[in-house]
């Protein structure tokens, strides 16, 4: 029977772990072991506290979303972000369930990985392929990508976000007439300041309402989108990032998941046992395959790290679908990000693969033979549009 030696659960977003919920039966009895981040470790007190804070924030944002929908004032950013946590509309919390399934589905107990670990890749002779754990960082500043304050909670960013969501929920109740009458209401303007009847200059009111650029009544609702983006950025930053080294040749395959700035920066602070202090840089310099982070978004590939990737055999693979509704809609996501996309093609000598098109612009070895330097490699990618896969073999 076919089996999978290792399955990696990177982080709790729908597009990374929902398959283990929808297709759980197909994965049963074929997985030997699962690798997860230290943030999923049930015995790690710090991880569990962060998990509780994260779950509370998701729940509050879901409630805000429900109240906004009731007012016919849906926040598009909030709805999009909640979709990645499987809590938009009436859907269950799929990503969290996916991680729980992964914890139980392997024949062996899961391994919860921390930065600095060096592991032999299972299924191969010892020492043939080494796996180096890069992130997520255990450092709170880098995990949340901002300077923490000395507060009672582990991370002040979560505390601030939760206070803001609680205040917004209260404000929505007051906006809808559900809140308590108090001297200090959570609302831009307390009801006591509202003027009606003879107190109101109707000409001023009409001018205000008829000229939309003057209207700021609902501007405060945009805070919901900002809170959702904060949660999304944190979750991406919690990605399990791994580098696979083919020991004989020293070539490296880099998988950063959706890691953002704080995660990437933390790699250079890792103290690798038995390695030089610049070992992380060496891993980047020897990278021959980079699975581009977060669909090639603008903030998920650190400039310092990409510039360090100078191997003559470097190729990049972008998991992006240009027909994704989040990309095609008005003011949609800019993926791949224009400048990053351009630099990836330059750094790889026009050897960039995409999930949707196969070969990226100018990277087709037949149409752009003079530009795309695939002849330098021992093998070319296989693009199978019928069976929906792109395959590339890294040779020693």
Secondary structure, 3 states (H helix, E strand, C coil): CCCEEEEECCCCCHHHHCHHHHCHHHHCCCEEEEEEEHHHCCCCHHHHHHHHHHHHHHHHHHHHHHHHHHCCCCCHHHHHHHHHCCCCCCCCCHHHHHHHHHHHHCCCCCEEECCCCEEECCCCCCCCEEEEEEECCCCHHHHHCCCCCCCCCCCHHHHHHHHHHHHHHHHHHHHCCCCCCCCCCCCCCCHHHCCCHHHCCHHHHHHHHHCHHHCCCCHHHHHHHHHHHHHHHHHHHCCCEEEEEECCCCEEEEECCCCCHHHHHHHHHCCCCCCCCCHHHHHHHCEEEEECHHHHCCCCCCHHHHHHCCCCCCEEEECCCCCCHHHHCCCCCCCCCHHHHHHHHHHCCCCEEECCCEECCCCCCCCCCCCCCHHHCCCCCEEECCCCEEECCCCC
